[in-house]
């Protein structure tokens, strides 16, 4: 079994900052790309940012310049630093990781339970 445990969500005012963390644990041989997605009320889940094992990052246009994704490979943890938050950033944020559980098998998608981020105007 693999678990992704997120933390760091909460309520913040417009212009404020939050830092999300997501730690992977369990039977893990290796982790490929890790990332963050979000689902706002009444909307579909959307990509926020991803980061490869080597540190190559990819951001959605709506967070460029405001959010920074990073990871600690030794801790199997990915972070999302969110600055200059806006009310439209209000959503449940989900951690995602491509994890190989056994040698020679393919990477599988794994998701966290989600953490609520609410930005008040």
C-alpha positions in Angstrom: 0.0 0.0 0.0 1.0 3.6 -0.7 -0.2 6.7 1.1 0.0 10.3 0.1 -0.7 12.6 3.1 -1.2 16.3 2.5 -1.0 19.1 4.9 -0.8 22.9 5.0 -4.2 23.9 3.7 -6.4 26.5 5.4 -8.0 29.9 5.3 -6.0 32.9 4.2 -6.8 36.4 3.0 -6.3 37.7 -0.5 -2.6 38.3 -1.1 -1.6 35.8 1.6 0.6 32.7 1.4 0.3 29.0 2.2 2.7 26.1 1.8 1.3 22.7 1.1 3.2 19.5 1.7 2.6 15.9 0.6 4.5 13.0 1.9 4.4 9.6 0.2 4.9 6.5 2.4 4.5 2.7 2.2 5.9 0.3 -0.3 7.9 2.5 -2.7 10.7 1.5 -5.0 10.8 4.8 -6.9 8.8 7.9 -7.6 8.6 9.6 -11.0 6.7 12.8 -11.5 4.9 14.4 -8.5 2.4 17.2 -8.8 -0.5 19.2 -7.5 -4.0 19.5 -8.9 -7.1 21.3 -7.7 -10.8 21.2 -7.9 -12.8 24.3 -7.3 -16.5 24.1 -6.5 -18.5 23.3 -9.6 -15.5 22.8 -11.7 -13.4 19.9 -13.0 -10.0 19.0 -11.5 -7.2 20.9 -13.1 -3.4 20.7 -13.2 -1.6 23.2 -11.0 2.1 22.2 -11.2 4.3 19.1 -11.7 7.9 18.3 -11.0 10.0 15.5 -12.2 12.6 13.6 -10.3 15.3 15.7 -11.9 13.5 18.9 -10.8 12.0 20.0 -14.1 8.8 21.9 -13.4 5.6 22.7 -15.3 3.0 25.2 -14.2 -0.5 26.1 -15.2 -0.6 29.6 -16.7 -2.8 30.9 -13.9 -0.2 30.2 -11.2 3.0 31.2 -13.0 5.0 33.7 -10.9 2.9 33.0 -7.8 3.3 29.3 -7.0 6.5 27.3 -6.7 6.6 23.5 -6.6 9.6 21.7 -5.1 10.4 18.2 -3.8 12.7 16.4 -1.5 13.5 13.1 -3.1 15.1 11.7 0.1 11.8 12.3 2.0 9.5 11.4 -0.9 7.8 14.7 -0.3 6.5 17.4 -2.7 5.7 21.0 -1.7 3.7 23.8 -3.1 4.5 27.3 -2.0 1.5 29.6 -2.9 2.0 33.3 -2.8 -0.2 36.2 -3.8 -3.3 34.1 -3.3 -6.6 35.1 -4.9 -10.2 34.1 -4.1 -10.2 32.2 -7.4 -7.5 29.9 -6.0 -10.1 28.6 -3.5 -10.3 24.8 -4.1 -9.4 21.4 -2.8 -5.8 20.7 -3.6 -4.7 17.2 -4.4 -1.3 15.7 -4.4 -0.4 13.2 -7.2 2.6 10.9 -7.5 3.7 8.3 -10.1 5.0 5.5 -7.9 6.6 2.2 -8.7 5.9 -0.3 -5.9 7.9 -3.3 -7.1 11.1 -3.6 -9.2 10.3 -4.1 -12.9 6.7 -2.9 -12.7 5.2 0.2 -14.2 4.6 3.5 -12.4 1.1 3.9 -11.0 -0.9 7.0 -10.3 -1.5 7.7 -6.6 -3.6 10.5 -5.1 -3.8 12.2 -1.7 -7.1 12.8 0.1 -7.1 16.5 -0.7 -6.6 19.6 1.4 -8.9 22.6 1.4 -7.5 26.0 0.5 -9.9 29.0 1.0 -8.9 32.5 0.1 -11.2 35.2 1.4 -11.6 38.6 -0.3 
